Amino acid sequence: MVNSLYEERHRWVPIYLKGHFWAGLSTTQRSESMNVFFDGYINFMTTLEQLVQQYDNALHHKWEKEKEVDFASLNTIIHCGSQSLMERQFQKEYTHAKFTEVQTEFRSKMNYLIHHFHSDGQNCTYIVMEESIQHEHSHERFFTVFYDKQTKDVQCQCLLFEFRGIICRHALVVLAQEREKSVPTKYIL
């Protein structure tokens, strides 16, 4: 039994790590990104001295690529897909790659609606419902989002922000319902 649990760890381990920020990388993705980082710089014959030298070369190459991407982000524009001031806020702050990820959340929020709402004055609890079609059948999923009207804190049970550093579509639906015109800067990493 323990052996089968170990073999299926890829299914259950992420659940226990979801509330921790990993920049969206799983454990296999972290090791794969290290392989990509060193690809072409080292191999099994590389000495320790060569490793240090090649590490500097790889780091310099990565730095140059990031400068090119930053330059492209500063000198070109990815247009917003909506008239949302929140989306424009992300457009101004993020690189093209990160903005594209956030745009996915903005586009996806059209499939969500507020199913239930409870407020005790300052603290609100929203149940956000997702409507989707899977195999030609309607499917509903529910997400709980907590919102503090005074501090503008928003937290969703999906923990996308905590895991990947990107505000989720469920939180965006709640902020829109609260008629917020901008996202608090703490949600723009």
N, C-alpha and C positions, 0 to 999 in steps of 0.2 A: 504494500500500500504506500509506504513512504517513497519507494522508488518511482511509482507512478506519479505521485505528487511532484517529485523532482523533475521528471520528464515533462510535465505540464506546467512548469514554473513560468513560462512565457505568457501563460494565460492569467495567472493569479498574482504574480509579483507586482505588476504595474499598478494594481488596485491599491496596494499598501504604500506605494511611492508617489501617488498622484498629487498629493497635497504639497509636495516639495518641488521647488523650482529646479529644473534640469535643462532649461533653455530648449525644451521640446525634444531632447535627445533621450533615446532609450539606451540601456547599457550596451547593446550591440551596435547602435549607431555611434556611440562614443568611441568604441574601438575601431569601427569602420572609418570614422573621421580621422583618427590617428593614422590609419593606413593610408588614406588619401593624402594627408599632410606630408608624410614621408615618401610617398610614391615617387620613384625616380631619383631619390636622394640617397637611400641606403638599401642594402640587401644583406643577406646572411653572411657575406664575407667582409662587411664593414667593421673596421677596428673602432675602438672606443675613441681614439683621437679623431678619426674620420667622422664618427657620429657627431661629435661636438661641432666640428666644422660644417658638416652638412646640415645640422640643425639650424645653425645661423643662416645658411643659404636658403633653407626652406622657409624660415621665419621672414627673411627679407623678401622672398618671392611672394609670400602671403600678404605682407604689408603692402607691396606694390599693387597687387590685385585689389586690395581693399581701397587703396587710394583711387584707382581707376573707377571702381564702383561708386565711391563717394563723389567723384567728379561728375560721373554720368547722372547721379541723383540730383546734384546741385544744378546741372545745366539742362536737364530735360524734365518734363512733367508727365506723370501718369494722371490722367483725368479722373475726377471723381465720378462714381456711377450714380450719384444721387445729388440732391440739393441740400444734404445734411451738413450743418456747420460742424458737427462732430467729425464727420468723414474728412472734411477740409482741414480740421485740426491735425488729424493723423497724416494727411498728405503733406503738410508743412513740416512735420517733425521727423518723419520716418524716411529711411532709404526706400528705393523702389521695391526691393525684395520684401521688406517688412510691411510696407504699405499694401502690397498685393495680398499678403496674408490677412491683414485687417479688412481689406475690401471683401474677402471671402465671407467674413463674419457679417459685414453690412448687407451683402447680397442675400445671405442665408436667413437673415432675420425676417424676411417677408413670409416665411413659412411658420412663424410663431405668433401666438397671441396670448394675451393675459387670460388665464382660465379662472383664477381665483385671486382675491386680494384681501389682506387683513392689515389693519394699522392700529397701533396703540398711541398715535399722535406723532412721535418722532420716528419710531421704527416701523418699517413696513415689511411684510412678507408677501411675495408674489409667487404664484404658481404659474409658470409659463408653459404653454402646451405647444408641442411641435406636431404639425400635421404633415405626414409624408405618405408616399405611395410606395409600397414594396410588393413586388410580384402581383401588380394590378389590384392590390387591396389597400384600403386606407389604414394607416397605422398612426397611433398617437403615443407620444412620450411626454413626460412631465418633468420639469426642472424647478427647484425651489431657489428663489433669489431673494436675498435680504438686502434692504436698502435703508440707510439712515439719512433722513431728510436734512439733519443739521450738518453732519460731517460730509455728506455726499458719498459715504462708503457704500460700495455695492459688492456683494459676494454671492457667487453662484455655486451651487452644489457640484457642477461639472468640473470646477477647479481649473479651467483652461488658463486663466490668468496666473494662478499659482504655479502651474506646471510649465507653461510655455511663454508666459509674459505678454500674452495678447488678451485683450478684453473680449469676452465671449458674446455671441449673438443674443444670449438670454439676458445678460446685463444691459446690452444695448437696447433691447426691447423695453426693459424697465426704465432706463434713463429717458428714452423717448416718451414713455407713458407719464413720467414725472415732468415732462416738458423741459428737460435740461437742454441747454444750447451748446454746452461743451462738456468734455470728459475731464474729471479732475486730473491734474498733471501726474499724480501718483500712479495712474493707469497707463501712462505713456512712458515706457522704458526705453 
